[in-house]
Amino acid sequence: MTAYFPGSAGNVLTEFDLPRDARIDAVIARTAFERPTLVLDTALVAENYRALSDGLGHAVIHYAVKANPAPEIISTLVREGSGFDAASRAEIELCLSQGARPDRISFGNTIKRAADIAFAHGVGIDLFAADAEEELEKIAQHAPGARVYIRVISEPNGADWPLTRKFGCASDRVIPLLNHAAALGLDPVGLSFHVGSQTRRAAQWAGTLDQVAGLWHAARAEGFALSLLNIGGGFPAFYGDEIDAPTEYAAQVMALVTERFGHVPHVMAEPGRGMVADAGKIAAEVLLVSRKSETDLHRWVYLDIGKFSGLAETTDEAIRYQFETARDGDDTGTCILAGPSCDSVDVLYEKRPVQLPLTLRAGDRIVIANCGAYTSTYASVGFNGFPPLDLMVI
């Protein structure tokens, strides 16, 4: 099995044999930023799309817009031929404004406002997710005859960010919901699930696929002509631990799908993080380096960006960002990393402190790698007076 370390030998390089993120590094090096800024390279998004597409085969990518809704990313993916997984009316409008066709957009949120269902149906969207009777009833009323797929709760599989509670229905609710959809005049075409964000190895999908395949075959035995399987997201990004290369990863997932489901006419995949994370880096600044006491074993390093201005995924230290400084190569020591706000929860890494140069000082630039996903979208609007994350697209 191939381990994938972006920027290492053997991976895709530019025509000048530079690391994939060389353009981002060059822009950051020559730019004076007045506030924390995410620098995105849409060429890398296009590369990631092609790499995943090569492995997914006949499966159709529906990019999870929530991962990063920058219009430049959406327009890039429209040109590449991607579909889109939208979670709201605003995301639908964004995709349409960038040239996406309605038949390439699914309304994948299982919790939708009735007016937004009507809007989506009115602009030509015909594919909706549901996991409850009332949601199906809203869809039937405001998008009569629409195609629906039922989202299933999947059991934890070791993903770094499990998604096992808020969305989906229990296995014993699948057949009743399919029946309810049909009785309402909807077209129940398939099932969906999510293995959990940042599922680093393709082999981790096996248990979830076993569970869903049992439900799939049971539904077909009940007479439902299911034709669509939405395998969701989970495609990983590099945060310091090994991951499978994207094409190999996607191909292994599809092999696991085929083993359990046979030929499925329509397979949807909804990568978000795996499409955009390594296409962006954040340029930030060190505000303070201190120790709480003379005997403190750890320094505290405070940045001008924190949980409320883009780094929400450090909650429970689930996502481990990688840091780069001009002092890399100097001796390092352990640090507790925190944001700038006057909120005690704005601590990024304390349970597992990070290693940073001992020479690090206030005013130093610090670059946070692989930050293209779930940073600009999680940034608050000026909490505590600190500006939200800025965005530069190259």
MARNUMAR-615106 format. One record per residue (C-alpha): residue in one letter; x, y, z. Coordinates in steps of 0.5 Angstrom, whole numbers, plus 500, padded with zeros to 3 digits. Layout:
MARNUMAR-615106
+--------+------+-------+-----+
! residu ! east ! north !  up !
+--------+------+-------+-----+
!      A !    X !     Y !   Z !
...
+--------+------+-------+-----+
***
This chain:
MARNUMAR-615106
+--------+------+-------+-----+
! residu ! east ! north !  up !
+--------+------+-------+-----+
!      M !  500 !   500 ! 500 !
!      T !  503 !   507 ! 498 !
!      A !  503 !   512 ! 503 !
!      Y !  502 !   519 ! 501 !
!      F !  506 !   525 ! 504 !
!      P !  504 !   531 ! 500 !
!      G !  511 !   535 ! 497 !
!      S !  515 !   528 ! 498 !
!      A !  519 !   525 ! 492 !
!      G !  514 !   521 ! 487 !
!      N !  508 !   525 ! 488 !
!      V !  505 !   530 ! 482 !
!      L !  510 !   536 ! 481 !
!      T !  510 !   542 ! 477 !
!      E !  513 !   543 ! 471 !
!      F !  519 !   546 ! 474 !
!      D !  520 !   540 ! 479 !
!      L !  517 !   544 ! 485 !
!      P !  513 !   542 ! 491 !
!      R !  505 !   542 ! 489 !
!      D !  504 !   548 ! 494 !
!      A !  510 !   552 ! 491 !
!      R !  506 !   557 ! 488 !
!      I !  502 !   558 ! 495 !
!      D !  509 !   559 ! 498 !
!      A !  512 !   564 ! 493 !
!      V !  506 !   568 ! 494 !
!      I !  506 !   568 ! 502 !
!      A !  513 !   569 ! 502 !
!      R !  513 !   576 ! 498 !
!      T !  506 !   578 ! 501 !
!      A !  505 !   583 ! 507 !
!      F !  499 !   581 ! 510 !
!      E !  495 !   585 ! 515 !
!      R !  491 !   580 ! 518 !
!      P !  491 !   572 ! 518 !
!      T !  490 !   570 ! 511 !
!      L !  488 !   563 ! 507 !
!      V !  492 !   563 ! 500 !
!      L !  488 !   558 ! 496 !
!      D !  491 !   555 ! 489 !
!      T !  485 !   553 ! 485 !
!      A !  490 !   549 ! 480 !
!      L !  491 !   544 ! 486 !
!      V !  484 !   543 ! 487 !
!      A !  483 !   541 ! 480 !
!      E !  489 !   536 ! 481 !
!      N !  486 !   533 ! 487 !
!      Y !  479 !   533 ! 483 !
!      R !  482 !   529 ! 477 !
!      A !  486 !   524 ! 482 !
!      L !  480 !   522 ! 485 !
!      S !  476 !   522 ! 479 !
!      D !  481 !   517 ! 476 !
!      G !  480 !   512 ! 482 !
!      L !  473 !   513 ! 483 !
!      G !  472 !   510 ! 476 !
!      H !  464 !   511 ! 474 !
!      A !  462 !   514 ! 481 !
!      V !  461 !   522 ! 480 !
!      I !  464 !   527 ! 484 !
!      H !  459 !   532 ! 488 !
!      Y !  464 !   536 ! 491 !
!      A !  461 !   538 ! 498 !
!      V !  461 !   545 ! 498 !
!      K !  461 !   547 ! 505 !
!      A !  468 !   545 ! 505 !
!      N !  470 !   551 ! 502 !
!      P !  465 !   555 ! 498 !
!      A !  470 !   560 ! 495 !
!      P !  467 !   562 ! 488 !
!      E !  473 !   561 ! 485 !
!      I !  473 !   553 ! 487 !
!      I !  466 !   552 ! 485 !
!      S !  468 !   555 ! 478 !
!      T !  474 !   551 ! 477 !
!      L !  470 !   545 ! 479 !
!      V !  464 !   546 ! 474 !
!      R !  470 !   547 ! 469 !
!      E !  472 !   540 ! 471 !
!      G !  465 !   537 ! 470 !
!      S !  464 !   536 ! 478 !
!      G !  457 !   535 ! 481 !
!      F !  456 !   539 ! 488 !
!      D !  453 !   537 ! 494 !
!      A !  449 !   543 ! 497 !
!      A !  447 !   544 ! 504 !
!      S !  443 !   550 ! 503 !
!      R !  439 !   555 ! 499 !
!      A !  445 !   560 ! 499 !
!      E !  450 !   554 ! 497 !
!      I !  445 !   552 ! 491 !
!      E !  445 !   559 ! 489 !
!      L !  453 !   560 ! 489 !
!      C !  453 !   553 ! 485 !
!      L !  448 !   556 ! 480 !
!      S !  452 !   563 ! 479 !
!      Q !  458 !   559 ! 477 !
!      G !  455 !   555 ! 472 !
!      A !  453 !   549 ! 475 !
!      R !  447 !   545 ! 472 !
!      P !  441 !   544 ! 477 !
!      D !  442 !   536 ! 475 !
!      R !  449 !   536 ! 477 !
!      I !  447 !   539 ! 484 !
!      S !  444 !   535 ! 490 !
!      F !  440 !   538 ! 496 !
!      G !  444 !   533 ! 501 !
!      N !  442 !   536 ! 508 !
!      T !  437 !   532 ! 511 !
!      I !  435 !   538 ! 515 !
!      K !  432 !   543 ! 510 !
!      R !  427 !   549 ! 511 !
!      A !  421 !   548 ! 507 !
!      A !  421 !   554 ! 503 !
!      D !  428 !   552 ! 501 !
!      I !  426 !   545 ! 498 !
!      A !  421 !   549 ! 494 !
!      F !  426 !   554 ! 491 !
!      A !  431 !   548 ! 489 !
!      H !  425 !   544 ! 486 !
!      G !  423 !   551 ! 482 !
!      V !  430 !   552 ! 479 !
!      G !  430 !   545 ! 477 !
!      I !  434 !   541 ! 483 !
!      D !  431 !   534 ! 483 !
!      L !  435 !   530 ! 488 !
!      F !  434 !   530 ! 496 !
!      A !  437 !   527 ! 502 !
!      A !  432 !   525 ! 508 !
!      D !  432 !   521 ! 514 !
!      A !  426 !   522 ! 517 !
!      E !  418 !   522 ! 516 !
!      E !  417 !   529 ! 516 !
!      E !  423 !   531 ! 512 !
!      L !  420 !   526 ! 506 !
!      E !  413 !   530 ! 507 !
!      K !  416 !   537 ! 506 !
!      I !  419 !   534 ! 500 !
!      A !  413 !   531 ! 497 !
!      Q !  409 !   538 ! 499 !
!      H !  414 !   542 ! 496 !
!      A !  418 !   538 ! 491 !
!      P !  413 !   533 ! 488 !
!      G !  415 !   527 ! 485 !
!      A !  422 !   528 ! 487 !
!      R !  428 !   523 ! 487 !
!      V !  430 !   522 ! 494 !
!      Y !  435 !   518 ! 498 !
!      I !  435 !   515 ! 505 !
!      R !  441 !   517 ! 509 !
!      V !  443 !   511 ! 514 !
!      I !  447 !   512 ! 521 !
!      S !  454 !   509 ! 520 !
!      E !  457 !   506 ! 526 !
!      P !  464 !   509 ! 528 !
!      N !  470 !   506 ! 524 !
!      G !  476 !   510 ! 527 !
!      A !  475 !   516 ! 523 !
!      D !  479 !   522 ! 526 !
!      W !  472 !   526 ! 526 !
!      P !  466 !   521 ! 527 !
!      L !  459 !   523 ! 524 !
!      T !  455 !   518 ! 527 !
!      R !  449 !   522 ! 531 !
!      K !  446 !   528 ! 528 !
!      F !  445 !   525 ! 521 !
!      G !  442 !   519 ! 518 !
!      C !  436 !   514 ! 521 !
!      A !  437 !   507 ! 524 !
!      S !  438 !   501 ! 520 !
!      D !  431 !   499 ! 522 !
!      R !  428 !   505 ! 519 !
!      V !  430 !   505 ! 512 !
!      I !  425 !   500 ! 509 !
!      P !  419 !   504 ! 513 !
!      L !  422 !   511 ! 510 !
!      L !  423 !   508 ! 503 !
!      N !  415 !   505 ! 504 !
!      H !  413 !   512 ! 506 !
!      A !  417 !   516 ! 501 !
!      A !  413 !   511 ! 495 !
!      A !  407 !   513 ! 499 !
!      L !  408 !   520 ! 498 !
!      G !  409 !   520 ! 491 !
!      L !  416 !   521 ! 491 !
!      D !  422 !   516 ! 488 !
!      P !  426 !   513 ! 493 !
!      V !  432 !   511 ! 489 !
!      G !  437 !   510 ! 494 !
!      L !  441 !   510 ! 500 !
!      S !  447 !   514 ! 503 !
!      F !  452 !   514 ! 509 !
!      H !  458 !   518 ! 511 !
!      V !  464 !   514 ! 514 !
!      G !  466 !   520 ! 518 !
!      S !  471 !   526 ! 516 !
!      Q !  478 !   524 ! 515 !
!      T !  478 !   517 ! 514 !
!      R !  485 !   516 ! 513 !
!      R !  485 !   509 ! 510 !
!      A !  481 !   506 ! 505 !
!      A !  480 !   499 ! 509 !
!      Q !  477 !   503 ! 514 !
!      W !  470 !   503 ! 510 !
!      A !  469 !   496 ! 510 !
!      G !  465 !   495 ! 516 !
!      T !  460 !   501 ! 514 !
!      L !  460 !   498 ! 507 !
!      D !  458 !   491 ! 510 !
!      Q !  452 !   495 ! 514 !
!      V !  449 !   499 ! 508 !
!      A !  450 !   493 ! 503 !
!      G !  446 !   489 ! 508 !
!      L !  440 !   494 ! 508 !
!      W !  441 !   495 ! 500 !
!      H !  440 !   488 ! 499 !
!      A !  434 !   488 ! 504 !
!      A !  431 !   494 ! 500 !
!      R !  432 !   491 ! 493 !
!      A !  429 !   484 ! 496 !
!      E !  423 !   488 ! 498 !
!      G !  422 !   491 ! 491 !
!      F !  425 !   497 ! 491 !
!      A !  429 !   498 ! 485 !
!      L !  435 !   502 ! 488 !
!      S !  439 !   505 ! 483 !
!      L !  443 !   510 ! 487 !
!      L !  449 !   509 ! 492 !
!      N !  451 !   516 ! 495 !
!      I !  458 !   514 ! 499 !
!      G !  459 !   521 ! 502 !
!      G !  465 !   524 ! 504 !
!      G !  471 !   522 ! 508 !
!      F !  477 !   522 ! 503 !
!      P !  483 !   525 ! 507 !
!      A !  488 !   530 ! 507 !
!      F !  495 !   530 ! 510 !
!      Y !  495 !   533 ! 517 !
!      G !  502 !   529 ! 519 !
!      D !  500 !   522 ! 519 !
!      E !  500 !   518 ! 513 !
!      I !  494 !   517 ! 508 !
!      D !  493 !   513 ! 502 !
!      A !  495 !   517 ! 495 !
!      P !  488 !   520 ! 493 !
!      T !  487 !   515 ! 486 !
!      E !  489 !   509 ! 490 !
!      Y !  485 !   511 ! 496 !
!      A !  479 !   512 ! 491 !
!      A !  480 !   506 ! 487 !
!      Q !  480 !   501 ! 494 !
!      V !  474 !   504 ! 496 !
!      M !  470 !   503 ! 489 !
!      A !  473 !   496 ! 490 !
!      L !  470 !   495 ! 497 !
!      V !  463 !   498 ! 494 !
!      T !  463 !   493 ! 488 !
!      E !  465 !   487 ! 492 !
!      R !  459 !   488 ! 497 !
!      F !  454 !   492 ! 492 !
!      G !  455 !   489 ! 485 !
!      H !  454 !   494 ! 480 !
!      V !  451 !   500 ! 482 !
!      P !  448 !   504 ! 476 !
!      H !  449 !   511 ! 480 !
!      V !  455 !   512 ! 485 !
!      M !  456 !   519 ! 488 !
!      A !  462 !   521 ! 492 !
!      E !  462 !   527 ! 496 !
!      P !  469 !   529 ! 498 !
!      G !  470 !   536 ! 501 !
!      R !  477 !   536 ! 505 !
!      G !  480 !   531 ! 500 !
!      M !  479 !   536 ! 495 !
!      V !  481 !   543 ! 498 !
!      A !  485 !   542 ! 504 !
!      D !  492 !   541 ! 501 !
!      A !  490 !   547 ! 496 !
!      G !  491 !   552 ! 502 !
!      K !  495 !   555 ! 507 !
!      I !  494 !   560 ! 512 !
!      A !  499 !   566 ! 513 !
!      A !  499 !   568 ! 521 !
!      E !  503 !   571 ! 526 !
!      V !  506 !   570 ! 533 !
!      L !  503 !   575 ! 538 !
!      L !  506 !   572 ! 544 !
!      V !  511 !   567 ! 547 !
!      S !  511 !   566 ! 554 !
!      R !  511 !   561 ! 560 !
!      K !  506 !   561 ! 566 !
!      S !  512 !   560 ! 571 !
!      E !  519 !   559 ! 572 !
!      T !  518 !   551 ! 572 !
!      D !  513 !   551 ! 567 !
!      L !  515 !   545 ! 562 !
!      H !  511 !   548 ! 556 !
!      R !  511 !   555 ! 553 !
!      W !  505 !   558 ! 551 !
!      V !  505 !   561 ! 544 !
!      Y !  499 !   565 ! 542 !
!      L !  497 !   566 ! 535 !
!      D !  493 !   572 ! 531 !
!      I !  488 !   566 ! 529 !
!      G !  484 !   561 ! 533 !
!      K !  478 !   557 ! 534 !
!      F !  473 !   563 ! 533 !
!      S !  477 !   566 ! 526 !
!      G !  478 !   559 ! 522 !
!      L !  481 !   554 ! 526 !
!      A !  475 !   551 ! 529 !
!      E !  477 !   544 ! 527 !
!      T !  482 !   544 ! 533 !
!      T !  476 !   542 ! 537 !
!      D !  478 !   536 ! 541 !
!      E !  484 !   537 ! 538 !
!      A !  481 !   532 ! 532 !
!      I !  485 !   536 ! 526 !
!      R !  492 !   536 ! 527 !
!      Y !  495 !   542 ! 523 !
!      Q !  502 !   543 ! 521 !
!      F !  506 !   549 ! 522 !
!      E !  512 !   552 ! 518 !
!      T !  516 !   558 ! 520 !
!      A !  522 !   562 ! 518 !
!      R !  526 !   559 ! 524 !
!      D !  525 !   551 ! 522 !
!      G !  531 !   548 ! 523 !
!      D !  533 !   551 ! 530 !
!      D !  532 !   547 ! 536 !
!      T !  525 !   546 ! 538 !
!      G !  521 !   545 ! 544 !
!      T !  514 !   543 ! 546 !
!      C !  508 !   549 ! 546 !
!      I !  501 !   550 ! 548 !
!      L !  498 !   553 ! 542 !
!      A !  493 !   558 ! 543 !
!      G !  489 !   564 ! 539 !
!      P !  488 !   571 ! 541 !
!      S !  481 !   572 ! 544 !
!      C !  479 !   573 ! 551 !
!      D !  476 !   566 ! 551 !
!      S !  479 !   561 ! 555 !
!      V !  476 !   555 ! 550 !
!      D !  481 !   559 ! 545 !
!      V !  486 !   554 ! 546 !
!      L !  488 !   550 ! 540 !
!      Y !  493 !   544 ! 542 !
!      E !  494 !   543 ! 550 !
!      K !  493 !   535 ! 551 !
!      R !  498 !   534 ! 545 !
!      P !  503 !   540 ! 545 !
!      V !  506 !   542 ! 539 !
!      Q !  514 !   542 ! 537 !
!      L !  516 !   549 ! 535 !
!      P !  523 !   553 ! 535 !
!      L !  525 !   555 ! 541 !
!      T !  527 !   561 ! 538 !
!      L !  520 !   563 ! 536 !
!      R !  518 !   570 ! 538 !
!      A !  513 !   575 ! 537 !
!      G !  512 !   578 ! 530 !
!      D !  514 !   572 ! 527 !
!      R !  510 !   569 ! 521 !
!      I !  507 !   562 ! 522 !
!      V !  504 !   558 ! 516 !
!      I !  499 !   553 ! 517 !
!      A !  499 !   548 ! 512 !
!      N !  493 !   544 ! 509 !
!      C !  488 !   549 ! 511 !
!      G !  484 !   549 ! 505 !
!      A !  478 !   546 ! 508 !
!      Y !  473 !   548 ! 514 !
!      T !  477 !   554 ! 515 !
!      S !  474 !   560 ! 512 !
!      T !  467 !   557 ! 513 !
!      Y !  468 !   557 ! 520 !
!      A !  471 !   564 ! 521 !
!      S !  467 !   568 ! 525 !
!      V !  465 !   575 ! 524 !
!      G !  470 !   579 ! 528 !
!      F !  469 !   575 ! 535 !
!      N !  472 !   579 ! 540 !
!      G !  474 !   585 ! 535 !
!      F !  479 !   580 ! 532 !
!      P !  478 !   580 ! 524 !
!      P !  475 !   573 ! 521 !
!      L !  480 !   570 ! 516 !
!      D !  481 !   573 ! 510 !
!      L !  482 !   570 ! 503 !
!      M !  487 !   570 ! 497 !
!      V !  486 !   566 ! 491 !
!      I !  491 !   565 ! 486 !
+--------+------+-------+-----+
***
